Amino acid sequence: MTEAVTRRAALLGAGATAGSLLLAGGGAQAQGKPSELRVGITTFLSGSASVFGVPAKQMAELLFEEINKAGGIGGVPVRPFFVDEAPGTDHLVGEFRRLVQNEGVQIVFASISSGSCLACTPLSDEMKKTTLLWDCGTQRIFEEAPHPYAFRTQGYGTPEVLAPLLYLLKHKPDFRTLAVINQDYAWGRDSWELWKAGMDAMKPGVRVVAEMFPRFGATDYSTEVTRLLAARPDVILSTSWGGDLVTLLRQSAERRLFERSTFVLPIAEASMQILGRTMQPGHIIGARGDHWNNHPSPKDPARLKRFVDLYRSKYNEYPIYPCHHMAQAISAMQAAYAKAIAAKGGGWPNDQELANAFRGLTFDSPTSSITLREDGQGLEDQIVGLSSFNQQYPFAVPKDMILFPAAMVSTPVGQKSVDWLKSLKPDFLNQVPAPIAG
Protein backbone atom coordinates (compact mmCIF):
# COMPACT_ATOMS: atom_id res chain seq x y z
CA MET A 1 0.00 0.00 0.00
CA THR A 2 1.47 3.32 -1.01
CA GLU A 3 1.86 6.23 1.40
CA ALA A 4 -0.66 8.25 -0.64
CA VAL A 5 -3.30 5.53 -0.44
CA THR A 6 -2.68 5.13 3.29
CA ARG A 7 -3.21 8.88 3.77
CA ARG A 8 -6.48 8.81 1.84
CA ALA A 9 -7.79 5.91 3.85
CA ALA A 10 -6.95 7.83 7.03
CA LEU A 11 -8.75 10.90 5.77
CA LEU A 12 -11.90 8.84 5.44
CA GLY A 13 -11.50 7.34 8.90
CA ALA A 14 -11.72 3.81 7.53
CA GLY A 15 -11.40 1.65 10.64
CA ALA A 16 -12.10 -1.92 11.60
CA THR A 17 -15.74 -1.22 12.42
CA ALA A 18 -16.30 0.79 9.27
CA GLY A 19 -14.85 -1.77 6.88
CA SER A 20 -11.95 -0.18 5.01
CA LEU A 21 -12.83 0.92 1.52
CA LEU A 22 -9.45 -0.44 0.45
CA LEU A 23 -10.22 -3.87 1.86
CA ALA A 24 -13.60 -3.75 0.20
CA GLY A 25 -11.87 -3.20 -3.11
CA GLY A 26 -9.01 -5.61 -2.45
CA GLY A 27 -7.75 -8.45 -4.55
CA ALA A 28 -10.93 -10.57 -4.56
CA GLN A 29 -12.20 -11.25 -8.07
CA ALA A 30 -15.75 -10.01 -7.70
CA GLN A 31 -18.41 -11.29 -10.10
CA GLY A 32 -20.79 -8.99 -11.94
CA LYS A 33 -19.29 -5.71 -10.83
CA PRO A 34 -20.96 -2.63 -12.34
CA SER A 35 -18.82 -0.09 -14.16
CA GLU A 36 -19.75 2.47 -11.49
CA LEU A 37 -21.62 2.60 -8.21
CA ARG A 38 -24.44 5.07 -8.75
CA VAL A 39 -25.68 6.85 -5.62
CA GLY A 40 -28.79 9.04 -5.59
CA ILE A 41 -28.65 11.84 -3.02
CA THR A 42 -31.52 14.16 -2.14
CA THR A 43 -30.64 17.38 -0.34
CA PHE A 44 -31.63 21.05 -0.38
CA LEU A 45 -29.72 22.82 -3.15
CA SER A 46 -31.86 25.97 -3.19
CA GLY A 47 -34.00 27.99 -0.79
CA SER A 48 -33.39 28.83 2.85
CA ALA A 49 -32.59 25.21 3.74
CA SER A 50 -29.70 25.14 1.27
CA VAL A 51 -27.47 26.45 4.09
CA PHE A 52 -27.69 22.83 5.25
CA GLY A 53 -27.99 21.05 1.95
CA VAL A 54 -25.13 22.60 -0.01
CA PRO A 55 -22.44 21.92 2.64
CA ALA A 56 -23.63 18.30 2.77
CA LYS A 57 -23.33 18.03 -1.02
CA GLN A 58 -19.86 19.54 -0.88
CA MET A 59 -18.77 17.03 1.73
CA ALA A 60 -20.15 14.16 -0.35
CA GLU A 61 -18.19 15.35 -3.37
CA LEU A 62 -14.98 15.62 -1.33
CA LEU A 63 -15.34 12.16 0.19
CA PHE A 64 -16.33 10.46 -3.06
CA GLU A 65 -13.33 12.04 -4.73
CA GLU A 66 -11.09 10.56 -2.03
CA ILE A 67 -12.79 7.18 -2.28
CA ASN A 68 -12.34 7.07 -6.05
CA LYS A 69 -8.69 8.10 -5.82
CA ALA A 70 -8.18 5.20 -3.40
CA GLY A 71 -9.76 2.65 -5.74
CA GLY A 72 -13.50 3.05 -5.28
CA ILE A 73 -15.77 0.77 -3.27
CA GLY A 74 -15.12 -2.88 -4.00
CA GLY A 75 -12.96 -1.65 -6.86
CA VAL A 76 -15.88 0.27 -8.38
CA PRO A 77 -15.83 4.08 -8.74
CA VAL A 78 -18.66 6.00 -7.11
CA ARG A 79 -20.83 8.45 -9.05
CA PRO A 80 -23.34 10.62 -7.17
CA PHE A 81 -26.60 11.96 -8.61
CA PHE A 82 -27.88 14.96 -6.63
CA VAL A 83 -31.54 16.00 -6.43
CA ASP A 84 -32.92 19.22 -4.95
CA GLU A 85 -35.51 18.75 -2.20
CA ALA A 86 -36.70 22.34 -2.37
CA PRO A 87 -39.52 21.90 -4.95
CA GLY A 88 -41.46 19.73 -2.47
CA THR A 89 -42.44 16.14 -1.76
CA ASP A 90 -44.41 15.48 -4.95
CA HIS A 91 -41.37 16.48 -6.98
CA LEU A 92 -39.09 14.43 -4.74
CA VAL A 93 -41.17 11.26 -5.07
CA GLY A 94 -40.96 11.58 -8.83
CA GLU A 95 -37.22 12.15 -8.65
CA PHE A 96 -36.74 9.11 -6.40
CA ARG A 97 -38.46 6.96 -9.03
CA ARG A 98 -36.38 8.55 -11.79
CA LEU A 99 -33.14 7.89 -9.94
CA VAL A 100 -33.99 4.21 -9.54
CA GLN A 101 -35.73 3.50 -12.85
CA ASN A 102 -33.90 5.80 -15.27
CA GLU A 103 -30.50 6.45 -13.69
CA GLY A 104 -30.08 2.97 -12.26
CA VAL A 105 -28.81 4.04 -8.84
CA GLN A 106 -27.89 1.16 -6.55
CA ILE A 107 -28.55 3.08 -3.32
CA VAL A 108 -30.38 6.29 -2.35
CA PHE A 109 -29.51 8.84 0.36
CA ALA A 110 -32.73 10.62 1.43
CA SER A 111 -33.25 13.33 2.83
CA ILE A 112 -32.96 16.47 5.01
CA SER A 113 -36.62 17.27 5.56
CA SER A 114 -38.73 15.00 7.74
CA GLY A 115 -41.56 15.48 5.27
CA SER A 116 -39.26 14.29 2.49
CA CYS A 117 -38.32 11.14 4.40
CA LEU A 118 -41.94 10.35 5.22
CA ALA A 119 -42.72 10.59 1.50
CA CYS A 120 -39.70 8.66 0.23
CA THR A 121 -39.25 5.83 2.73
CA PRO A 122 -42.31 3.86 1.52
CA LEU A 123 -40.73 3.92 -1.95
CA SER A 124 -37.77 1.95 -0.60
CA ASP A 125 -40.24 -0.83 0.26
CA GLU A 126 -42.05 -0.65 -3.07
CA MET A 127 -38.91 -0.53 -5.21
CA LYS A 128 -36.79 -2.75 -2.94
CA LYS A 129 -33.97 -0.24 -3.08
CA THR A 130 -31.67 0.35 -0.10
CA THR A 131 -32.31 3.87 1.20
CA LEU A 132 -30.22 5.66 3.82
CA LEU A 133 -32.07 8.32 5.78
CA TRP A 134 -29.01 10.48 6.12
CA ASP A 135 -30.35 13.57 7.95
CA CYS A 136 -34.11 13.73 8.64
CA GLY A 137 -35.24 13.56 12.25
CA THR A 138 -38.85 12.40 12.41
CA GLN A 139 -39.32 9.57 14.89
CA ARG A 140 -42.30 8.25 12.95
CA ILE A 141 -40.31 6.44 10.26
CA PHE A 142 -39.49 3.22 12.12
CA GLU A 143 -42.16 3.51 14.81
CA GLU A 144 -45.14 3.43 12.46
CA ALA A 145 -44.09 0.60 10.15
CA PRO A 146 -41.13 -1.67 9.35
CA HIS A 147 -39.01 -0.72 6.35
CA PRO A 148 -36.63 -3.56 5.44
CA TYR A 149 -34.70 -1.49 2.89
CA ALA A 150 -34.42 1.75 4.91
CA PHE A 151 -31.75 2.62 7.48
CA ARG A 152 -31.08 5.85 9.36
CA THR A 153 -27.33 6.39 9.70
CA GLN A 154 -27.64 8.99 12.49
CA GLY A 155 -29.83 9.83 15.44
CA TYR A 156 -33.39 11.11 15.26
CA GLY A 157 -35.89 13.44 16.87
CA THR A 158 -36.35 11.74 20.22
CA PRO A 159 -32.72 11.82 21.44
CA GLU A 160 -32.18 15.17 19.70
CA VAL A 161 -35.02 16.69 21.74
CA LEU A 162 -34.71 14.71 24.96
CA ALA A 163 -31.02 15.49 25.51
CA PRO A 164 -31.54 19.31 25.49
CA LEU A 165 -34.60 18.89 27.71
CA LEU A 166 -32.57 16.93 30.23
CA TYR A 167 -29.82 19.55 30.06
CA LEU A 168 -32.37 22.30 30.75
CA LEU A 169 -33.82 20.38 33.70
CA LYS A 170 -30.33 20.07 35.16
CA HIS A 171 -29.13 23.59 34.32
CA LYS A 172 -32.27 25.61 35.08
CA PRO A 173 -34.54 23.35 37.15
CA ASP A 174 -36.70 26.16 38.52
CA PHE A 175 -38.14 27.44 35.23
CA ARG A 176 -41.91 27.80 35.36
CA THR A 177 -42.99 29.10 31.96
CA LEU A 178 -42.06 28.17 28.40
CA ALA A 179 -42.86 29.27 24.85
CA VAL A 180 -42.23 27.34 21.66
CA ILE A 181 -41.62 28.72 18.17
CA ASN A 182 -41.15 25.97 15.58
CA GLN A 183 -41.49 25.69 11.83
CA ASP A 184 -44.94 24.62 10.67
CA TYR A 185 -44.27 21.22 9.15
CA ALA A 186 -43.64 17.62 10.29
CA TRP A 187 -40.41 18.25 12.20
CA GLY A 188 -41.62 21.39 13.97
CA ARG A 189 -44.86 19.77 15.11
CA ASP A 190 -43.36 16.38 15.97
CA SER A 191 -40.45 17.80 17.95
CA TRP A 192 -42.80 19.92 20.05
CA GLU A 193 -44.95 16.87 20.78
CA LEU A 194 -41.85 14.98 21.88
CA TRP A 195 -40.60 17.83 24.06
CA LYS A 196 -43.94 18.40 25.76
CA ALA A 197 -44.42 14.70 26.49
CA GLY A 198 -41.03 14.51 28.20
CA MET A 199 -41.36 17.85 29.99
CA ASP A 200 -44.82 17.07 31.38
CA ALA A 201 -43.57 13.70 32.63
CA MET A 202 -40.40 14.91 34.35
CA LYS A 203 -41.47 18.43 35.35
CA PRO A 204 -45.24 18.63 35.50
CA GLY A 205 -46.84 22.02 35.91
CA VAL A 206 -44.77 24.09 33.47
CA ARG A 207 -47.05 26.70 31.93
CA VAL A 208 -46.83 27.01 28.15
CA VAL A 209 -47.44 30.70 27.47
CA ALA A 210 -47.16 30.61 23.66
CA GLU A 211 -47.19 28.00 20.90
CA MET A 212 -46.18 29.47 17.55
CA PHE A 213 -45.64 27.69 14.25
CA PRO A 214 -44.66 30.20 11.56
CA ARG A 215 -44.52 28.89 8.02
CA PHE A 216 -41.41 27.11 6.79
CA GLY A 217 -39.16 29.66 5.10
CA ALA A 218 -40.56 32.68 6.94
CA THR A 219 -38.48 35.85 6.67
CA ASP A 220 -40.15 38.10 9.27
CA TYR A 221 -40.62 37.14 12.91
CA SER A 222 -41.49 40.57 14.25
CA THR A 223 -44.97 39.48 15.34
CA GLU A 224 -43.64 36.41 17.10
CA VAL A 225 -40.82 38.32 18.82
CA THR A 226 -43.30 40.95 20.03
CA ARG A 227 -45.48 38.22 21.48
CA LEU A 228 -42.50 36.58 23.20
CA LEU A 229 -41.39 39.89 24.70
CA ALA A 230 -44.88 40.39 26.10
CA ALA A 231 -45.23 36.84 27.44
CA ARG A 232 -41.78 36.91 29.12
CA PRO A 233 -41.31 33.12 29.27
CA ASP A 234 -38.49 31.73 31.37
CA VAL A 235 -37.56 29.48 28.44
CA ILE A 236 -37.99 29.74 24.67
CA LEU A 237 -37.72 26.46 22.77
CA SER A 238 -37.07 26.39 19.05
CA THR A 239 -36.18 23.32 17.03
CA SER A 240 -36.13 25.47 13.89
CA TRP A 241 -33.11 25.21 11.62
CA GLY A 242 -31.45 26.65 8.54
CA GLY A 243 -32.22 30.13 7.33
CA ASP A 244 -35.37 30.22 9.45
CA LEU A 245 -33.42 29.85 12.69
CA VAL A 246 -30.80 32.39 11.63
CA THR A 247 -33.47 34.96 10.86
CA LEU A 248 -35.35 34.29 14.10
CA LEU A 249 -32.22 34.65 16.25
CA ARG A 250 -31.03 37.80 14.48
CA GLN A 251 -34.39 39.49 14.99
CA SER A 252 -34.50 38.26 18.60
CA ALA A 253 -31.05 39.73 19.25
CA GLU A 254 -32.04 43.08 17.74
CA ARG A 255 -34.85 43.36 20.27
CA ARG A 256 -32.82 41.97 23.21
CA LEU A 257 -34.97 38.89 23.65
CA PHE A 258 -31.88 36.89 24.61
CA GLU A 259 -31.68 39.01 27.78
CA ARG A 260 -35.25 38.18 28.82
CA SER A 261 -35.43 34.39 28.34
CA THR A 262 -33.21 31.33 28.12
CA PHE A 263 -33.23 29.91 24.60
CA VAL A 264 -33.07 26.15 24.08
CA LEU A 265 -31.96 25.42 20.51
CA PRO A 266 -31.54 21.65 20.03
CA ILE A 267 -30.13 21.85 16.49
CA ALA A 268 -28.39 25.22 16.47
CA GLU A 269 -24.83 24.04 15.72
CA ALA A 270 -25.19 24.50 11.97
CA SER A 271 -26.20 28.15 12.38
CA MET A 272 -23.44 29.30 14.73
CA GLN A 273 -20.89 30.20 12.03
CA ILE A 274 -23.44 32.29 10.14
CA LEU A 275 -24.57 34.08 13.30
CA GLY A 276 -21.06 34.83 14.58
CA ARG A 277 -21.24 37.22 17.54
CA THR A 278 -24.98 37.71 17.09
CA MET A 279 -25.53 34.58 19.11
CA GLN A 280 -25.45 35.37 22.81
CA PRO A 281 -23.64 33.36 25.50
CA GLY A 282 -25.38 31.25 28.12
CA HIS A 283 -28.08 29.61 26.02
CA ILE A 284 -28.57 25.87 25.50
CA ILE A 285 -27.41 24.60 22.11
CA GLY A 286 -27.29 21.13 20.56
CA ALA A 287 -26.01 19.58 17.35
CA ARG A 288 -28.30 16.64 16.48
CA GLY A 289 -25.50 14.36 17.57
CA ASP A 290 -21.96 14.86 18.84
CA HIS A 291 -20.76 16.95 15.91
CA TRP A 292 -19.05 19.87 17.61
CA ASN A 293 -15.68 20.95 16.25
CA ASN A 294 -14.65 21.43 19.88
CA HIS A 295 -15.81 17.91 20.82
CA PRO A 296 -14.13 17.32 24.18
CA SER A 297 -13.55 13.58 23.80
CA PRO A 298 -13.75 12.27 20.21
CA LYS A 299 -13.08 8.57 19.73
CA ASP A 300 -10.17 9.38 17.42
CA PRO A 301 -9.01 13.02 17.72
CA ALA A 302 -6.71 12.69 14.71
CA ARG A 303 -9.58 11.44 12.53
CA LEU A 304 -11.81 14.34 13.56
CA LYS A 305 -9.01 16.80 12.81
CA ARG A 306 -8.44 15.29 9.36
CA PHE A 307 -12.17 15.49 8.64
CA VAL A 308 -12.36 19.15 9.67
CA ASP A 309 -9.17 20.06 7.83
CA LEU A 310 -10.33 18.34 4.64
CA TYR A 311 -13.42 20.54 4.47
CA ARG A 312 -11.77 23.74 5.68
CA SER A 313 -8.95 23.48 3.17
CA LYS A 314 -11.49 23.49 0.33
CA TYR A 315 -14.21 25.84 1.60
CA ASN A 316 -12.53 27.94 4.30
CA GLU A 317 -15.22 27.16 6.86
CA TYR A 318 -15.88 24.51 9.45
CA PRO A 319 -18.01 21.48 8.53
CA ILE A 320 -21.46 21.63 10.13
CA TYR A 321 -23.54 18.71 11.30
CA PRO A 322 -25.11 17.95 7.87
CA CYS A 323 -21.52 17.39 6.69
CA HIS A 324 -21.06 14.90 9.51
CA HIS A 325 -24.34 13.19 8.69
CA MET A 326 -23.36 12.89 5.04
CA ALA A 327 -20.00 11.43 6.05
CA GLN A 328 -21.78 8.94 8.30
CA ALA A 329 -24.00 7.76 5.46
CA ILE A 330 -20.97 7.32 3.23
CA SER A 331 -19.07 5.47 5.95
CA ALA A 332 -22.07 3.17 6.47
CA MET A 333 -22.25 2.52 2.74
CA GLN A 334 -18.54 1.61 2.64
CA ALA A 335 -18.94 -0.72 5.61
CA ALA A 336 -22.05 -2.42 4.23
CA TYR A 337 -20.54 -3.01 0.81
CA ALA A 338 -17.38 -4.42 2.42
CA LYS A 339 -19.51 -6.74 4.55
CA ALA A 340 -21.75 -7.82 1.66
CA ILE A 341 -18.85 -8.40 -0.74
CA ALA A 342 -17.00 -10.45 1.85
CA ALA A 343 -20.12 -12.52 2.56
CA LYS A 344 -20.40 -13.25 -1.16
CA GLY A 345 -16.78 -14.31 -1.50
CA GLY A 346 -15.85 -11.20 -3.48
CA GLY A 347 -19.00 -11.07 -5.60
CA TRP A 348 -21.07 -7.94 -6.05
CA PRO A 349 -24.20 -7.88 -3.85
CA ASN A 350 -27.73 -7.61 -5.17
CA ASP A 351 -30.31 -5.31 -3.57
CA GLN A 352 -31.42 -7.82 -0.93
CA GLU A 353 -27.86 -8.77 0.00
CA LEU A 354 -26.89 -5.12 0.33
CA ALA A 355 -29.87 -4.36 2.57
CA ASN A 356 -29.09 -7.37 4.74
CA ALA A 357 -25.55 -6.06 5.29
CA PHE A 358 -26.82 -2.85 6.92
CA ARG A 359 -28.82 -4.47 9.70
CA GLY A 360 -26.81 -4.46 12.92
CA LEU A 361 -23.91 -2.71 11.19
CA THR A 362 -21.37 -0.68 13.17
CA PHE A 363 -19.38 1.99 11.35
CA ASP A 364 -17.13 4.93 12.18
CA SER A 365 -18.22 8.56 12.23
CA PRO A 366 -15.80 11.50 12.33
CA THR A 367 -16.29 11.69 16.12
CA SER A 368 -17.30 8.22 17.33
CA SER A 369 -19.02 5.12 15.96
CA ILE A 370 -22.65 4.32 15.24
CA THR A 371 -24.58 1.05 15.31
CA LEU A 372 -27.76 0.38 13.35
CA ARG A 373 -30.38 -1.37 15.48
CA GLU A 374 -32.51 -4.25 14.25
CA ASP A 375 -35.25 -1.77 13.31
CA GLY A 376 -32.86 0.21 11.09
CA GLN A 377 -32.41 3.15 13.44
CA GLY A 378 -28.90 4.42 14.13
CA LEU A 379 -27.76 5.03 17.71
CA GLU A 380 -25.89 8.33 17.97
CA ASP A 381 -24.63 10.10 21.10
CA GLN A 382 -25.79 13.66 21.77
CA ILE A 383 -23.72 16.60 23.02
CA VAL A 384 -25.49 19.63 24.55
CA GLY A 385 -23.88 22.67 26.17
CA LEU A 386 -24.11 26.39 26.85
CA SER A 387 -23.23 28.84 24.09
CA SER A 388 -19.91 30.55 24.76
CA PHE A 389 -17.05 32.33 23.01
CA ASN A 390 -13.32 31.69 23.10
CA GLN A 391 -10.23 32.75 21.18
CA GLN A 392 -10.19 29.73 18.86
CA TYR A 393 -13.55 30.24 17.13
CA PRO A 394 -15.18 33.45 15.84
CA PHE A 395 -18.62 32.02 16.61
CA ALA A 396 -20.38 30.43 19.57
CA VAL A 397 -19.43 26.92 20.67
CA PRO A 398 -20.66 24.96 23.69
CA LYS A 399 -19.09 24.86 27.12
CA ASP A 400 -20.10 22.80 30.16
CA MET A 401 -20.93 20.04 27.70
CA ILE A 402 -22.81 16.88 28.59
CA LEU A 403 -22.47 13.84 26.33
CA PHE A 404 -25.68 11.83 26.47
CA PRO A 405 -25.17 8.15 25.50
CA ALA A 406 -27.39 7.17 22.59
CA ALA A 407 -28.97 4.22 24.37
CA MET A 408 -30.01 6.44 27.29
CA VAL A 409 -31.97 8.96 25.22
CA SER A 410 -33.34 6.72 22.43
CA THR A 411 -36.76 5.08 22.53
CA PRO A 412 -36.47 1.30 22.99
CA VAL A 413 -37.17 -0.82 19.91
CA GLY A 414 -40.86 -1.55 19.51
CA GLN A 415 -42.11 1.42 21.52
CA LYS A 416 -43.56 4.75 20.37
CA SER A 417 -41.48 7.77 21.36
CA VAL A 418 -44.35 9.85 22.74
CA ASP A 419 -45.57 6.95 24.89
CA TRP A 420 -42.05 6.23 26.16
CA LEU A 421 -41.42 9.88 27.01
CA LYS A 422 -44.70 10.06 28.90
CA SER A 423 -43.54 7.11 31.00
CA LEU A 424 -40.36 8.84 32.23
CA LYS A 425 -40.14 9.87 35.89
CA PRO A 426 -38.32 12.82 37.48
CA ASP A 427 -35.66 10.43 38.78
CA PHE A 428 -34.66 9.76 35.15
CA LEU A 429 -32.53 12.87 35.64
CA ASN A 430 -30.28 10.81 37.92
CA GLN A 431 -28.95 9.09 34.81
CA VAL A 432 -27.65 12.34 33.30
CA PRO A 433 -23.83 12.25 33.12
CA ALA A 434 -21.72 15.01 34.62
CA PRO A 435 -20.44 17.78 32.32
CA ILE A 436 -17.12 17.12 30.63
CA ALA A 437 -14.32 19.60 30.10
CA GLY A 438 -14.06 21.39 26.80
N, C-alpha and C positions, 0 to 999 in steps of 0.2 A: 504494500500500500504506500503510495507516494505521500510526501509531506503535505502537498496541496490537498489531496483527497482527505487525509486525516483532519486537516483544518476545517474543511467544509463539513465533514461529519460532526465535528465539535460545534460548529456554528449552529447546527440544527438540533443539538442536544440529543443525538441519537444514542440512547443508553440501552441497557439490557431489558428494561421493562418496555421501552418503546419499540424495540425491534429495529436494529440499525438498517437504514435504507441501503447501505452497502452490502450487508448480509442478505437482504431481501433480493438484491440483484446480483448475488454471487455466482459461482461457477455452475450452478445447477442448470441443466439443459431443459428449460421449461417448454411445455407443449402448448401450442396455440396462442402464443403471445400476440397481442395486438401491436400495431405499429406505433401507437401512442395511447396513453391512458388519459381519456377525456373526462374532465371534471367540470360539472356545472355548478356555478356559484351564484347565489342570489344575494344581493346586498344593495344598500341605498347608494346610488351614484349621482343623484340629484336631489334637490329639496333640502329642507333644514336638517334632515337626518343623515345627509351625506357627510356631515362632520364625523360620524361614526363609520359610515360605509366605505368612504374613499380610503381612509387609513387601513382598514381591513383588506381592501383590494390590493393596496400597495404592499402590505406585508405578504399576502399570498404570492404576488409576483416575485418578490425578493426570495422567498423560500423555495418556490418552484424553480427559479433560476439556479439556486444552489443545489437543489436535488438533481436537476438535469445535468449540471456540470459534474456531479459526483456519480453519474451513471443511471439516473432515473430510479424508478421503483420497480424492483424485480427485473431490472435491465431495460425498462420501458420508459421513454420520456413522457413527462406529464404536460398536458395542454389544458389550460383553464378556459372556460366559456363563462363570461360574466353577464349577469342579467340585473337590470335596475328594478328594485322593488317599488320605487316611488309611484308608478302609475296605478298601483292598487292591486287588490287580491285577484280580481277577475283576470287582469293582465298577467299576473304572476302564475296563475294556474295554467293559462295557455302557454306561457313560456316554459314551465316545467315540462309539459307534454312535448313541446318542441325540442327541448334539450334531449329528452330521452328518445323520442321517435325519429327526429330528423338529424340531430347532431350525434346521436349514438353515444351519449355520455355513459360511463360505467358507474358513476357515483355522483350524487348531488349534495351540495352544501346549501342548506336553507334553514333559516333566514335571520334577519335582525328583528323584524316586527313580530310580536306574538300573533297578531292577526294573520300575518303571512304564514307562520308555522301551522296555525290551526287550519288554514286552507290547503297547505301543501302536504302535510303529513299523511292524510288519507290517500293521496296519490302514490305514496311509497308502497302502500298495501296493494292498491289496484294494479300498479305497473311492476310490482316486485323489483323495485330498484332501491338499493341501499341509499339512505338519506341521512345525512348528519345534520342535526339541528345545532348549528354552530354558535348561535348567539341569543336566540329568543328565550324569554323567561317564563312564559305562562306554565303554571303547574298542571294545567288541564290535559296536556298532551298524553302523558302516560297514566294519568289517574282515571280518565274517562273510557279508555279503550286500549287494548294491546296493539302494538304496531311492530310486527316482527322484522321489518326492514328499516326501522327508524331508531336512531341513537343520538342522545344529546351529549356532546363531548365537553360539557361544562356544567356549572350549577344551574339553578333555576329560581323561580320567584320565591319559593318558601324560605330557603336559607338566606337568600339575598335580602329579604324583608325581616326575617326573624332575628338575624344577627344584629342589625342596627337597633331593633326594638330592645333586645337584651342589653345592648350597650347603653341605650338611653335609660333603661330601668336601673342600671348600675351607676351611671354617671349623674343622673338628675332624678332620683327616685321620688322627689316630692312634687313633681309637676301635676297640675290639676286640670288644665285645659289644653286642648289640641285642636288645630285646624289642618285640613288636608287640601292640597291643590295638585291634582294629577291630570294628566292628559286624558281626554275623553275617548278612549278606545280600550281594547281588551286588557292591555297591560295596566293602564291606569286604574281601571275598575277592579281588576283581579287583585292587584297588589294592595289596594286599600282594604278589600275584603279580608285578605290574609292578615294585614297589620291589625285590623280591628278585632279579629277573632283572637289573636294572641294577646293583644293589649287588654281586652275585656277579661280574659282568663287569668292573666297574671297581675293585673292592676285594675280591678273593677272600680267603677265610679268615675273614671276620667270623663270630663264633659267635652264633647265635640262641639265646638262653637261655629265651625264653618266646614262645609264639604263643597269643594269647587272642582269642576271638571271642564276647564276650557278646551276648546277644540284643538286637535292635533295640528301643530304648525302655527299656532297663534303668535302674533307679533306684538300685541299690546296687552299688558296685564295691569293697566292702571286701575281698572275697576276692582280687580281682585286684590291688589295691594292696598287700596283704600279700605276695602272691607276687612282685611287682616289688621291694618293699623287700628281700626275701630274696635275690633273684637279683642285685641291684645292677648292672643293665646300664649300660654307658656311655651308651647312647642308648635312648630310648623313642619309638617311632613310633606315631602314631595318626592315621588319616585319618577318624576319627569326626567327627560334626558335630551341630549342633542341640542339643537338650536333653541328649542323651547325652554330648556332649563337655563341656558346661558341668558336668554332674554329676561326670563323671570328674575334671576338673581341680580342682573344688572339694574333692573328697574326697582328691585327691592333695596339694593344698596343706595341708589339715588335718594330714596325716601327714608333711609335709616331704619328699615325694618329689621335688619340684623341686630340692632341695638335693643329691640323690644322683645324679641322671641328667640328661642333656640331652634335653629333649623336642623332637621334630620334629612339627609340627602343620601339615600342608600346606594345610588349609582352615579355619584358626582365625579368620580375620578377622571372620566374622559373629558370633562368640561374645565378642569382646573387650569390647564395651560392656556386656554382661550381667555379665561377670566383674569388670569394674572393676579394683581393686587386688589382687584375688585372683590374677590372672595374675602370674607372676614375671618379672623381666627376664632377658635373656640366652638365651632359648630361640628356636628357629627356627620362624617362622610364615609362612604363605602365605595367598593369597586367591583361589585358583582363577582367576587372571587378574591384572590390574594395577589392582585396584579399591580401593586404599588412599586414604582421604581425604587423607593426607599424601603422595600420589604426588609424587615429586620432579621429574618432567619430563612432565606431561601434554601431549598434542598441542595442546590449546587450554585453557589454565588458566581463562579466563573461562567456558568452557562447563562445565567440571567444577564451578566454584564455583556457577554457576546451578543445576546439577543437584542439588548438595548442599543449597543454600539452599531450593530448591523443596520438598524432602522435609522438611527441618528446620522450615520455617515452618509446616507442617501437623502434624507428629507430634513435634516437639521431640526428635528423635534423628537420628543420622547414618544415611544409607542404607548398608546392608550389601550384600555382593556379590550376593545374589539380586535386589536392586533394580537393580543394574547389569545383570545378565543379562536381567531383564525389559525394561529400557530398550533393550538391544541387540536383542532379538527385535522390539520395536516399531519400532525404527529400520530394521531389515532389512525388515520388512513395508512400511513407508513407501517405502523405496528400490525394492523389487521392484514394488510397484504403480505407482510413477512410471515405472519402466522398461517395464513391460508395457503401460501405458496409452499411453505415447509410441510404442511399437512398433506399436500397433494404431491409430495416428492419432487417439487420443482415445477410442477404444471401451473398454468394460469387458472385462477379460480373463476367459476361461474357466479351468477348473482346470488344464488342460495349459499354457496360456499363462502363467499365474501361476507354476507350478512352473519353467518354463523360465527365467523372469526371475531366479530365485534363484541359478542355477548360475553361479559365477564372480563373484557380486555383491560389491562393496565398499561398506561403509556405516560411518557414524560411531558410535562408542561415547562415553560420557561422558569417557573418558580418552584414547582413541586411535582407530584404525579397524581394522576386521576384514574379511577377505576369505574368502569361501566357496570352498573348493577344488572341483575337478571331481567329487570323491566326495561332496560335501555337507558336509564337515567345515569348521568355522570355524577360522581361525588367530588365536590370541589370545596376546599376550605374557604373561609371568608375572613377578610381583615377589615376591621372598622376602627376608626380613630377620630381624633379631634383635629380640625383644620389648623394648620400652623405654618409659619414661615421660617426658613433658615437661609444660610448663605449659599447653599449648594443649588437651590432651585428658585427660579424667579416666579414661582406660583405656589399655591398652597399644597402641602402634603400632610399626611396624618402624623400625629404624635400620640403617645399613650395608647398605642395600638393593642387591640385584642385579636388574636387569631382563633376563630371559632372552628373546631374540627367539623368536617363535612357531616359525619355521621350524627353529630349532636344536633345539628340544626336542619336536617333533612327529614322529611316525612317518611316513616317506614314503608317498605314495599307493601302494596295492597291496601293502604289507607288513603283517604282523601285529606288533603292538606288542611282545609278549613276545619274538618272534624277533629283532626289531630291537634291543631292549635287550640281549639276550644277545650281540649282535655288537659292542657298544661296547667300546672299549679304554680303559685308564687315561689315555692321552693325549687322550681326548675332553675331559678337564678343561681342556686348554689353550684350548678355545674359550669358556670361561666369561668373561663380561665382568667388568671391575673394578667394585667397588661405586660407587654414585653418591650424592652428597650428599643429605641429606634427614632 
